[in-house]
Amino acid sequence: MAQQVQGVIARAKGAPVTIETITVPDPGPGEAVVKIQACGVCHTDLHYREGGINDEFPFLLGHEAAGIVESVGEGVNEVAPGDFVILNWRAVCGQCRACLRGRPQYCFDTHNAKQKMTLADGTELTPALGIGAFAEKTLVAAGQCTKVDPAASPAAAGLLGCGVMAGIGAAINTGGVGRGDSVAVIGCGGVGNAAVVGALLAGASKIIAVDIDDKKLETARSLGATHTVNSRATDAVEAVRGLTGGFGADVVIEAVGRPETYEQAFYARDLAGTVVLVGVPTPEMRIDLPLLDVFGRGGSLKSSWYGDCLPSRDFPMLIDLYRQGRLDLDAFVTETIALDEVEKAFERMHHGDVLRSVVMF
């Protein structure tokens, strides 16, 4: 039967979030109910609260999560009750043109649970990224559950559900960073620093972290950056070129999502180099680049959505690296908090000293 649990709700644009009772239905065909153990506080949740994603209020926030499958609906064979899973927002369909071409990481028809979770009065909720994990339990499509090694820390593992995977994937999957490459990462928050880690895993010989905050740059260096550039005091393009023999980096990852930093990324790459946009812009933003420069510099301009990840492939592999001590996911967990501290965590995002606040259940 349906269950009532506590969850974090955004009722209106810009309004502080509230803790409310929500109703989680029994899983239907292809669905699963997951008992949440940990959920990271991501900027995307704040974007939802601010109306930056859409206006389908009220939202059940939270999406960067790990937990235990409690029950599954008819026809589910991906996971079973008791499995430790990371939740993802790319449940591949297997039938769209991307999937049929062998590129499920670009699935054009990802799906969520068909049933709706509701407030106690029956008001339907919109779960953030189809997940809604700032709650004791949530209902998702079974394909949104990726089984991983249960020995992993839930607080660390859950971060692969969004920000850390986006950054690592931007370097490895989208940017194709290889052994000996030079890489610049512009913007060293959680996603940018994960891109630093991804470049390190891929064997980059030079990893240049660029930000306007010295504390973030110190964190980037601790995670593997070989050089740091404070772009508030130094021209970022000239600094990156100066560190790469005057040429520019082979791969530049823009993890801010602003026109001015994208332009820096464009001109900080080498000829025939790659720019990867993983920072999320807002709808009104525009870029103005000379088309001759786009043509004349060659290379690739790419966007990285969720790090071009395939959860069934990437999550278990990265958790294995974590368990072997080769990927320090714990370093991204700045603090653990209670469910009623999410609003305070949103405030701390603006201070630049938190990679991730993680709600523990």
Helices and strands as residue ranges (DSSP letters): E 3-10, E 18-24, E 31-40, H 43-49, E 59-60, E 64-72, E 84-87, H 97-100, G 104-106, E 118-119, E 126-127, G 128-130, E 137-141, G 142-144, E 145-147, H 154-157, G 158-161, H 163-169, I 170-174, E 182-186, H 190-202, E 206-211, H 214-223, E 227-230, H 236-242, E 249-254, H 259-268, E 269-277, H 291-297, E 300-303, G 306-308, H 311-323, G 329-332, E 335-337, G 339-341, H 342-349, E 357-360
